[in-house]
Amino acid sequence: MFAVLARLFRRRAADAAPPRPLRGPAYSKAQGEWGERKAEHYLEKELEPEGKRLKTIGRRVRVGRDEIDLVMEPADPRRRPMVVFVEVKTRTTDAFGGGLAAIDKRKRHALCRAAARYMRKRPASPFRIDVVEVLGVSGEGGGVDRILHFENAVPLERRYAVEGLRRRRPRVRKAP
């Protein structure tokens, strides 16, 4: 019995490297950056038909307190100029729902707010918010299992579409 317990709790050699963690903020950040690179490559080089391919304007663009993963525009100069904001969702498995399902009301609001703030600094042009879902594992032995691109996945909220439309405080009437 003691021999079995000794094998279970045996110490590692001092020169052995600790195993790479599959959790935690460092792994999540690396996995997210890997997914963004894969999504960017897919949108620039592999998107079909070829006329729909995009080129990158910016990566991880900070707009106020929000961040936009990728800012792109059509690669074909004959196409109508448009700004495409891309939110990349990287997953190792889709057992708990895909990347599109992870965009809730709060995230949609943040994406719309960031897009509106970004467009205020540019000349007026059309834009859309896309979502790219990357399914796979980064690192050696891993790879991309699936990439899905959802065009115009997040509609612009009305408060940002109409200038001057803000949530106003309700008027309180005083009793006579």
MODELLER restraints for C-alpha pairs under 7 A, 6 or more apart:
rsr = mdl.restraints
at = mdl.atoms
rsr.add(forms.Gaussian(group=physical.xy_distance, feature=features.Distance(at['CA:21:A'], at['CA:27:A']), mean=6.94, stdev=0.5))
rsr.add(forms.Gaussian(group=physical.xy_distance, feature=features.Distance(at['CA:31:A'], at['CA:138:A']), mean=5.99, stdev=0.5))
rsr.add(forms.Gaussian(group=physical.xy_distance, feature=features.Distance(at['CA:32:A'], at['CA:90:A']), mean=5.86, stdev=0.5))
rsr.add(forms.Gaussian(group=physical.xy_distance, feature=features.Distance(at['CA:34:A'], at['CA:138:A']), mean=6.36, stdev=0.5))
rsr.add(forms.Gaussian(group=physical.xy_distance, feature=features.Distance(at['CA:35:A'], at['CA:90:A']), mean=5.39, stdev=0.5))
rsr.add(forms.Gaussian(group=physical.xy_distance, feature=features.Distance(at['CA:35:A'], at['CA:134:A']), mean=5.96, stdev=0.5))
rsr.add(forms.Gaussian(group=physical.xy_distance, feature=features.Distance(at['CA:36:A'], at['CA:88:A']), mean=6.04, stdev=0.5))
rsr.add(forms.Gaussian(group=physical.xy_distance, feature=features.Distance(at['CA:39:A'], at['CA:132:A']), mean=6.62, stdev=0.5))
rsr.add(forms.Gaussian(group=physical.xy_distance, feature=features.Distance(at['CA:39:A'], at['CA:134:A']), mean=6.88, stdev=0.5))
rsr.add(forms.Gaussian(group=physical.xy_distance, feature=features.Distance(at['CA:43:A'], at['CA:53:A']), mean=5.75, stdev=0.5))
rsr.add(forms.Gaussian(group=physical.xy_distance, feature=features.Distance(at['CA:43:A'], at['CA:54:A']), mean=5.72, stdev=0.5))
rsr.add(forms.Gaussian(group=physical.xy_distance, feature=features.Distance(at['CA:44:A'], at['CA:53:A']), mean=5.45, stdev=0.5))
rsr.add(forms.Gaussian(group=physical.xy_distance, feature=features.Distance(at['CA:44:A'], at['CA:54:A']), mean=5.14, stdev=0.5))
rsr.add(forms.Gaussian(group=physical.xy_distance, feature=features.Distance(at['CA:44:A'], at['CA:55:A']), mean=5.65, stdev=0.5))
rsr.add(forms.Gaussian(group=physical.xy_distance, feature=features.Distance(at['CA:45:A'], at['CA:53:A']), mean=6.96, stdev=0.5))
rsr.add(forms.Gaussian(group=physical.xy_distance, feature=features.Distance(at['CA:47:A'], at['CA:53:A']), mean=5.56, stdev=0.5))
rsr.add(forms.Gaussian(group=physical.xy_distance, feature=features.Distance(at['CA:51:A'], at['CA:76:A']), mean=6.23, stdev=0.5))
rsr.add(forms.Gaussian(group=physical.xy_distance, feature=features.Distance(at['CA:52:A'], at['CA:74:A']), mean=6.88, stdev=0.5))
rsr.add(forms.Gaussian(group=physical.xy_distance, feature=features.Distance(at['CA:53:A'], at['CA:74:A']), mean=6.21, stdev=0.5))
rsr.add(forms.Gaussian(group=physical.xy_distance, feature=features.Distance(at['CA:53:A'], at['CA:75:A']), mean=5.76, stdev=0.5))
rsr.add(forms.Gaussian(group=physical.xy_distance, feature=features.Distance(at['CA:54:A'], at['CA:72:A']), mean=6.08, stdev=0.5))
rsr.add(forms.Gaussian(group=physical.xy_distance, feature=features.Distance(at['CA:54:A'], at['CA:73:A']), mean=5.40, stdev=0.5))
rsr.add(forms.Gaussian(group=physical.xy_distance, feature=features.Distance(at['CA:54:A'], at['CA:74:A']), mean=4.38, stdev=0.5))
rsr.add(forms.Gaussian(group=physical.xy_distance, feature=features.Distance(at['CA:54:A'], at['CA:75:A']), mean=4.64, stdev=0.5))
rsr.add(forms.Gaussian(group=physical.xy_distance, feature=features.Distance(at['CA:55:A'], at['CA:72:A']), mean=5.40, stdev=0.5))
rsr.add(forms.Gaussian(group=physical.xy_distance, feature=features.Distance(at['CA:55:A'], at['CA:73:A']), mean=5.50, stdev=0.5))
rsr.add(forms.Gaussian(group=physical.xy_distance, feature=features.Distance(at['CA:55:A'], at['CA:74:A']), mean=6.06, stdev=0.5))
rsr.add(forms.Gaussian(group=physical.xy_distance, feature=features.Distance(at['CA:55:A'], at['CA:75:A']), mean=5.06, stdev=0.5))
rsr.add(forms.Gaussian(group=physical.xy_distance, feature=features.Distance(at['CA:56:A'], at['CA:71:A']), mean=6.09, stdev=0.5))
rsr.add(forms.Gaussian(group=physical.xy_distance, feature=features.Distance(at['CA:56:A'], at['CA:72:A']), mean=4.39, stdev=0.5))
rsr.add(forms.Gaussian(group=physical.xy_distance, feature=features.Distance(at['CA:56:A'], at['CA:73:A']), mean=6.60, stdev=0.5))
rsr.add(forms.Gaussian(group=physical.xy_distance, feature=features.Distance(at['CA:57:A'], at['CA:71:A']), mean=5.38, stdev=0.5))
rsr.add(forms.Gaussian(group=physical.xy_distance, feature=features.Distance(at['CA:57:A'], at['CA:72:A']), mean=5.08, stdev=0.5))
rsr.add(forms.Gaussian(group=physical.xy_distance, feature=features.Distance(at['CA:57:A'], at['CA:73:A']), mean=6.98, stdev=0.5))
rsr.add(forms.Gaussian(group=physical.xy_distance, feature=features.Distance(at['CA:58:A'], at['CA:70:A']), mean=5.85, stdev=0.5))
rsr.add(forms.Gaussian(group=physical.xy_distance, feature=features.Distance(at['CA:58:A'], at['CA:71:A']), mean=5.00, stdev=0.5))
rsr.add(forms.Gaussian(group=physical.xy_distance, feature=features.Distance(at['CA:58:A'], at['CA:72:A']), mean=6.93, stdev=0.5))
rsr.add(forms.Gaussian(group=physical.xy_distance, feature=features.Distance(at['CA:59:A'], at['CA:69:A']), mean=5.72, stdev=0.5))
rsr.add(forms.Gaussian(group=physical.xy_distance, feature=features.Distance(at['CA:59:A'], at['CA:70:A']), mean=4.69, stdev=0.5))
rsr.add(forms.Gaussian(group=physical.xy_distance, feature=features.Distance(at['CA:59:A'], at['CA:71:A']), mean=6.41, stdev=0.5))
rsr.add(forms.Gaussian(group=physical.xy_distance, feature=features.Distance(at['CA:60:A'], at['CA:67:A']), mean=6.09, stdev=0.5))
rsr.add(forms.Gaussian(group=physical.xy_distance, feature=features.Distance(at['CA:60:A'], at['CA:68:A']), mean=5.39, stdev=0.5))
rsr.add(forms.Gaussian(group=physical.xy_distance, feature=features.Distance(at['CA:60:A'], at['CA:69:A']), mean=4.39, stdev=0.5))
rsr.add(forms.Gaussian(group=physical.xy_distance, feature=features.Distance(at['CA:60:A'], at['CA:70:A']), mean=6.00, stdev=0.5))
rsr.add(forms.Gaussian(group=physical.xy_distance, feature=features.Distance(at['CA:61:A'], at['CA:67:A']), mean=5.52, stdev=0.5))
rsr.add(forms.Gaussian(group=physical.xy_distance, feature=features.Distance(at['CA:61:A'], at['CA:68:A']), mean=5.13, stdev=0.5))
rsr.add(forms.Gaussian(group=physical.xy_distance, feature=features.Distance(at['CA:61:A'], at['CA:69:A']), mean=6.54, stdev=0.5))
rsr.add(forms.Gaussian(group=physical.xy_distance, feature=features.Distance(at['CA:62:A'], at['CA:68:A']), mean=6.49, stdev=0.5))
rsr.add(forms.Gaussian(group=physical.xy_distance, feature=features.Distance(at['CA:63:A'], at['CA:114:A']), mean=5.77, stdev=0.5))
rsr.add(forms.Gaussian(group=physical.xy_distance, feature=features.Distance(at['CA:63:A'], at['CA:117:A']), mean=6.68, stdev=0.5))
rsr.add(forms.Gaussian(group=physical.xy_distance, feature=features.Distance(at['CA:63:A'], at['CA:118:A']), mean=6.49, stdev=0.5))
rsr.add(forms.Gaussian(group=physical.xy_distance, feature=features.Distance(at['CA:66:A'], at['CA:110:A']), mean=6.52, stdev=0.5))
rsr.add(forms.Gaussian(group=physical.xy_distance, feature=features.Distance(at['CA:66:A'], at['CA:114:A']), mean=5.82, stdev=0.5))
rsr.add(forms.Gaussian(group=physical.xy_distance, feature=features.Distance(at['CA:67:A'], at['CA:114:A']), mean=6.98, stdev=0.5))
rsr.add(forms.Gaussian(group=physical.xy_distance, feature=features.Distance(at['CA:68:A'], at['CA:85:A']), mean=6.87, stdev=0.5))
rsr.add(forms.Gaussian(group=physical.xy_distance, feature=features.Distance(at['CA:68:A'], at['CA:87:A']), mean=6.65, stdev=0.5))
rsr.add(forms.Gaussian(group=physical.xy_distance, feature=features.Distance(at['CA:69:A'], at['CA:86:A']), mean=6.07, stdev=0.5))
rsr.add(forms.Gaussian(group=physical.xy_distance, feature=features.Distance(at['CA:69:A'], at['CA:87:A']), mean=5.46, stdev=0.5))
rsr.add(forms.Gaussian(group=physical.xy_distance, feature=features.Distance(at['CA:69:A'], at['CA:88:A']), mean=6.43, stdev=0.5))
rsr.add(forms.Gaussian(group=physical.xy_distance, feature=features.Distance(at['CA:70:A'], at['CA:85:A']), mean=6.00, stdev=0.5))
rsr.add(forms.Gaussian(group=physical.xy_distance, feature=features.Distance(at['CA:70:A'], at['CA:86:A']), mean=4.99, stdev=0.5))
rsr.add(forms.Gaussian(group=physical.xy_distance, feature=features.Distance(at['CA:70:A'], at['CA:87:A']), mean=6.78, stdev=0.5))
rsr.add(forms.Gaussian(group=physical.xy_distance, feature=features.Distance(at['CA:71:A'], at['CA:84:A']), mean=5.84, stdev=0.5))
rsr.add(forms.Gaussian(group=physical.xy_distance, feature=features.Distance(at['CA:71:A'], at['CA:85:A']), mean=4.78, stdev=0.5))
rsr.add(forms.Gaussian(group=physical.xy_distance, feature=features.Distance(at['CA:71:A'], at['CA:86:A']), mean=6.22, stdev=0.5))
rsr.add(forms.Gaussian(group=physical.xy_distance, feature=features.Distance(at['CA:72:A'], at['CA:83:A']), mean=5.96, stdev=0.5))
rsr.add(forms.Gaussian(group=physical.xy_distance, feature=features.Distance(at['CA:72:A'], at['CA:84:A']), mean=4.98, stdev=0.5))
rsr.add(forms.Gaussian(group=physical.xy_distance, feature=features.Distance(at['CA:72:A'], at['CA:85:A']), mean=6.37, stdev=0.5))
rsr.add(forms.Gaussian(group=physical.xy_distance, feature=features.Distance(at['CA:73:A'], at['CA:82:A']), mean=5.75, stdev=0.5))
rsr.add(forms.Gaussian(group=physical.xy_distance, feature=features.Distance(at['CA:73:A'], at['CA:83:A']), mean=5.02, stdev=0.5))
rsr.add(forms.Gaussian(group=physical.xy_distance, feature=features.Distance(at['CA:73:A'], at['CA:84:A']), mean=5.67, stdev=0.5))
rsr.add(forms.Gaussian(group=physical.xy_distance, feature=features.Distance(at['CA:74:A'], at['CA:81:A']), mean=6.74, stdev=0.5))
rsr.add(forms.Gaussian(group=physical.xy_distance, feature=features.Distance(at['CA:74:A'], at['CA:82:A']), mean=6.78, stdev=0.5))
rsr.add(forms.Gaussian(group=physical.xy_distance, feature=features.Distance(at['CA:82:A'], at['CA:125:A']), mean=6.21, stdev=0.5))
rsr.add(forms.Gaussian(group=physical.xy_distance, feature=features.Distance(at['CA:82:A'], at['CA:126:A']), mean=5.19, stdev=0.5))
rsr.add(forms.Gaussian(group=physical.xy_distance, feature=features.Distance(at['CA:82:A'], at['CA:127:A']), mean=5.27, stdev=0.5))
rsr.add(forms.Gaussian(group=physical.xy_distance, feature=features.Distance(at['CA:83:A'], at['CA:126:A']), mean=6.54, stdev=0.5))
rsr.add(forms.Gaussian(group=physical.xy_distance, feature=features.Distance(at['CA:83:A'], at['CA:127:A']), mean=4.56, stdev=0.5))
rsr.add(forms.Gaussian(group=physical.xy_distance, feature=features.Distance(at['CA:83:A'], at['CA:128:A']), mean=6.67, stdev=0.5))
rsr.add(forms.Gaussian(group=physical.xy_distance, feature=features.Distance(at['CA:84:A'], at['CA:127:A']), mean=5.61, stdev=0.5))
rsr.add(forms.Gaussian(group=physical.xy_distance, feature=features.Distance(at['CA:84:A'], at['CA:128:A']), mean=5.17, stdev=0.5))
rsr.add(forms.Gaussian(group=physical.xy_distance, feature=features.Distance(at['CA:84:A'], at['CA:129:A']), mean=5.91, stdev=0.5))
rsr.add(forms.Gaussian(group=physical.xy_distance, feature=features.Distance(at['CA:84:A'], at['CA:130:A']), mean=6.89, stdev=0.5))
rsr.add(forms.Gaussian(group=physical.xy_distance, feature=features.Distance(at['CA:85:A'], at['CA:128:A']), mean=6.25, stdev=0.5))
rsr.add(forms.Gaussian(group=physical.xy_distance, feature=features.Distance(at['CA:85:A'], at['CA:129:A']), mean=4.72, stdev=0.5))
rsr.add(forms.Gaussian(group=physical.xy_distance, feature=features.Distance(at['CA:85:A'], at['CA:130:A']), mean=6.05, stdev=0.5))
rsr.add(forms.Gaussian(group=physical.xy_distance, feature=features.Distance(at['CA:86:A'], at['CA:129:A']), mean=5.90, stdev=0.5))
rsr.add(forms.Gaussian(group=physical.xy_distance, feature=features.Distance(at['CA:86:A'], at['CA:130:A']), mean=4.80, stdev=0.5))
rsr.add(forms.Gaussian(group=physical.xy_distance, feature=features.Distance(at['CA:86:A'], at['CA:131:A']), mean=5.54, stdev=0.5))
rsr.add(forms.Gaussian(group=physical.xy_distance, feature=features.Distance(at['CA:86:A'], at['CA:132:A']), mean=6.89, stdev=0.5))
rsr.add(forms.Gaussian(group=physical.xy_distance, feature=features.Distance(at['CA:87:A'], at['CA:130:A']), mean=6.30, stdev=0.5))
rsr.add(forms.Gaussian(group=physical.xy_distance, feature=features.Distance(at['CA:87:A'], at['CA:131:A']), mean=4.83, stdev=0.5))
rsr.add(forms.Gaussian(group=physical.xy_distance, feature=features.Distance(at['CA:87:A'], at['CA:132:A']), mean=6.27, stdev=0.5))
rsr.add(forms.Gaussian(group=physical.xy_distance, feature=features.Distance(at['CA:88:A'], at['CA:131:A']), mean=5.91, stdev=0.5))
rsr.add(forms.Gaussian(group=physical.xy_distance, feature=features.Distance(at['CA:88:A'], at['CA:132:A']), mean=4.87, stdev=0.5))
rsr.add(forms.Gaussian(group=physical.xy_distance, feature=features.Distance(at['CA:88:A'], at['CA:133:A']), mean=5.99, stdev=0.5))
rsr.add(forms.Gaussian(group=physical.xy_distance, feature=features.Distance(at['CA:89:A'], at['CA:99:A']), mean=4.95, stdev=0.5))
rsr.add(forms.Gaussian(group=physical.xy_distance, feature=features.Distance(at['CA:89:A'], at['CA:132:A']), mean=6.25, stdev=0.5))
rsr.add(forms.Gaussian(group=physical.xy_distance, feature=features.Distance(at['CA:89:A'], at['CA:133:A']), mean=4.92, stdev=0.5))
rsr.add(forms.Gaussian(group=physical.xy_distance, feature=features.Distance(at['CA:89:A'], at['CA:134:A']), mean=6.17, stdev=0.5))
rsr.add(forms.Gaussian(group=physical.xy_distance, feature=features.Distance(at['CA:90:A'], at['CA:99:A']), mean=6.77, stdev=0.5))
rsr.add(forms.Gaussian(group=physical.xy_distance, feature=features.Distance(at['CA:90:A'], at['CA:133:A']), mean=5.95, stdev=0.5))
rsr.add(forms.Gaussian(group=physical.xy_distance, feature=features.Distance(at['CA:90:A'], at['CA:134:A']), mean=4.69, stdev=0.5))
rsr.add(forms.Gaussian(group=physical.xy_distance, feature=features.Distance(at['CA:90:A'], at['CA:135:A']), mean=5.93, stdev=0.5))
rsr.add(forms.Gaussian(group=physical.xy_distance, feature=features.Distance(at['CA:91:A'], at['CA:99:A']), mean=6.95, stdev=0.5))
rsr.add(forms.Gaussian(group=physical.xy_distance, feature=features.Distance(at['CA:91:A'], at['CA:134:A']), mean=6.21, stdev=0.5))
rsr.add(forms.Gaussian(group=physical.xy_distance, feature=features.Distance(at['CA:91:A'], at['CA:135:A']), mean=4.91, stdev=0.5))
rsr.add(forms.Gaussian(group=physical.xy_distance, feature=features.Distance(at['CA:91:A'], at['CA:136:A']), mean=6.36, stdev=0.5))
rsr.add(forms.Gaussian(group=physical.xy_distance, feature=features.Distance(at['CA:92:A'], at['CA:135:A']), mean=5.56, stdev=0.5))
rsr.add(forms.Gaussian(group=physical.xy_distance, feature=features.Distance(at['CA:92:A'], at['CA:136:A']), mean=4.84, stdev=0.5))
rsr.add(forms.Gaussian(group=physical.xy_distance, feature=features.Distance(at['CA:92:A'], at['CA:137:A']), mean=5.46, stdev=0.5))
rsr.add(forms.Gaussian(group=physical.xy_distance, feature=features.Distance(at['CA:93:A'], at['CA:135:A']), mean=6.38, stdev=0.5))
rsr.add(forms.Gaussian(group=physical.xy_distance, feature=features.Distance(at['CA:99:A'], at['CA:133:A']), mean=5.16, stdev=0.5))
rsr.add(forms.Gaussian(group=physical.xy_distance, feature=features.Distance(at['CA:100:A'], at['CA:131:A']), mean=6.89, stdev=0.5))
rsr.add(forms.Gaussian(group=physical.xy_distance, feature=features.Distance(at['CA:100:A'], at['CA:133:A']), mean=6.94, stdev=0.5))
rsr.add(forms.Gaussian(group=physical.xy_distance, feature=features.Distance(at['CA:108:A'], at['CA:154:A']), mean=6.55, stdev=0.5))
rsr.add(forms.Gaussian(group=physical.xy_distance, feature=features.Distance(at['CA:112:A'], at['CA:156:A']), mean=5.69, stdev=0.5))
rsr.add(forms.Gaussian(group=physical.xy_distance, feature=features.Distance(at['CA:112:A'], at['CA:157:A']), mean=6.44, stdev=0.5))
rsr.add(forms.Gaussian(group=physical.xy_distance, feature=features.Distance(at['CA:116:A'], at['CA:160:A']), mean=6.35, stdev=0.5))
rsr.add(forms.Gaussian(group=physical.xy_distance, feature=features.Distance(at['CA:128:A'], at['CA:152:A']), mean=5.43, stdev=0.5))
rsr.add(forms.Gaussian(group=physical.xy_distance, feature=features.Distance(at['CA:129:A'], at['CA:152:A']), mean=5.14, stdev=0.5))
rsr.add(forms.Gaussian(group=physical.xy_distance, feature=features.Distance(at['CA:129:A'], at['CA:153:A']), mean=6.26, stdev=0.5))
rsr.add(forms.Gaussian(group=physical.xy_distance, feature=features.Distance(at['CA:129:A'], at['CA:154:A']), mean=5.55, stdev=0.5))
rsr.add(forms.Gaussian(group=physical.xy_distance, feature=features.Distance(at['CA:130:A'], at['CA:150:A']), mean=5.70, stdev=0.5))
rsr.add(forms.Gaussian(group=physical.xy_distance, feature=features.Distance(at['CA:130:A'], at['CA:151:A']), mean=4.77, stdev=0.5))
rsr.add(forms.Gaussian(group=physical.xy_distance, feature=features.Distance(at['CA:130:A'], at['CA:152:A']), mean=4.88, stdev=0.5))
rsr.add(forms.Gaussian(group=physical.xy_distance, feature=features.Distance(at['CA:130:A'], at['CA:153:A']), mean=5.21, stdev=0.5))
rsr.add(forms.Gaussian(group=physical.xy_distance, feature=features.Distance(at['CA:130:A'], at['CA:154:A']), mean=6.67, stdev=0.5))
rsr.add(forms.Gaussian(group=physical.xy_distance, feature=features.Distance(at['CA:131:A'], at['CA:149:A']), mean=6.11, stdev=0.5))
rsr.add(forms.Gaussian(group=physical.xy_distance, feature=features.Distance(at['CA:131:A'], at['CA:150:A']), mean=5.20, stdev=0.5))
rsr.add(forms.Gaussian(group=physical.xy_distance, feature=features.Distance(at['CA:131:A'], at['CA:151:A']), mean=6.77, stdev=0.5))
rsr.add(forms.Gaussian(group=physical.xy_distance, feature=features.Distance(at['CA:131:A'], at['CA:153:A']), mean=6.07, stdev=0.5))
rsr.add(forms.Gaussian(group=physical.xy_distance, feature=features.Distance(at['CA:132:A'], at['CA:147:A']), mean=6.97, stdev=0.5))
rsr.add(forms.Gaussian(group=physical.xy_distance, feature=features.Distance(at['CA:132:A'], at['CA:148:A']), mean=5.65, stdev=0.5))
rsr.add(forms.Gaussian(group=physical.xy_distance, feature=features.Distance(at['CA:132:A'], at['CA:149:A']), mean=4.54, stdev=0.5))
rsr.add(forms.Gaussian(group=physical.xy_distance, feature=features.Distance(at['CA:132:A'], at['CA:150:A']), mean=6.16, stdev=0.5))
rsr.add(forms.Gaussian(group=physical.xy_distance, feature=features.Distance(at['CA:133:A'], at['CA:147:A']), mean=5.63, stdev=0.5))
rsr.add(forms.Gaussian(group=physical.xy_distance, feature=features.Distance(at['CA:133:A'], at['CA:148:A']), mean=5.11, stdev=0.5))
rsr.add(forms.Gaussian(group=physical.xy_distance, feature=features.Distance(at['CA:133:A'], at['CA:149:A']), mean=6.51, stdev=0.5))
rsr.add(forms.Gaussian(group=physical.xy_distance, feature=features.Distance(at['CA:134:A'], at['CA:146:A']), mean=6.04, stdev=0.5))
rsr.add(forms.Gaussian(group=physical.xy_distance, feature=features.Distance(at['CA:134:A'], at['CA:147:A']), mean=4.67, stdev=0.5))
rsr.add(forms.Gaussian(group=physical.xy_distance, feature=features.Distance(at['CA:134:A'], at['CA:148:A']), mean=6.71, stdev=0.5))
rsr.add(forms.Gaussian(group=physical.xy_distance, feature=features.Distance(at['CA:135:A'], at['CA:144:A']), mean=6.03, stdev=0.5))
rsr.add(forms.Gaussian(group=physical.xy_distance, feature=features.Distance(at['CA:135:A'], at['CA:145:A']), mean=5.51, stdev=0.5))
rsr.add(forms.Gaussian(group=physical.xy_distance, feature=features.Distance(at['CA:135:A'], at['CA:146:A']), mean=5.12, stdev=0.5))
rsr.add(forms.Gaussian(group=physical.xy_distance, feature=features.Distance(at['CA:135:A'], at['CA:147:A']), mean=6.31, stdev=0.5))
rsr.add(forms.Gaussian(group=physical.xy_distance, feature=features.Distance(at['CA:136:A'], at['CA:142:A']), mean=6.89, stdev=0.5))
rsr.add(forms.Gaussian(group=physical.xy_distance, feature=features.Distance(at['CA:136:A'], at['CA:143:A']), mean=5.52, stdev=0.5))
rsr.add(forms.Gaussian(group=physical.xy_distance, feature=features.Distance(at['CA:136:A'], at['CA:144:A']), mean=4.42, stdev=0.5))
rsr.add(forms.Gaussian(group=physical.xy_distance, feature=features.Distance(at['CA:136:A'], at['CA:145:A']), mean=5.07, stdev=0.5))
rsr.add(forms.Gaussian(group=physical.xy_distance, feature=features.Distance(at['CA:136:A'], at['CA:146:A']), mean=6.98, stdev=0.5))
rsr.add(forms.Gaussian(group=physical.xy_distance, feature=features.Distance(at['CA:137:A'], at['CA:143:A']), mean=5.43, stdev=0.5))
rsr.add(forms.Gaussian(group=physical.xy_distance, feature=features.Distance(at['CA:137:A'], at['CA:144:A']), mean=6.66, stdev=0.5))
rsr.add(forms.Gaussian(group=physical.xy_distance, feature=features.Distance(at['CA:159:A'], at['CA:165:A']), mean=5.34, stdev=0.5))
rsr.add(forms.Gaussian(group=physical.xy_distance, feature=features.Distance(at['CA:159:A'], at['CA:166:A']), mean=6.23, stdev=0.5))
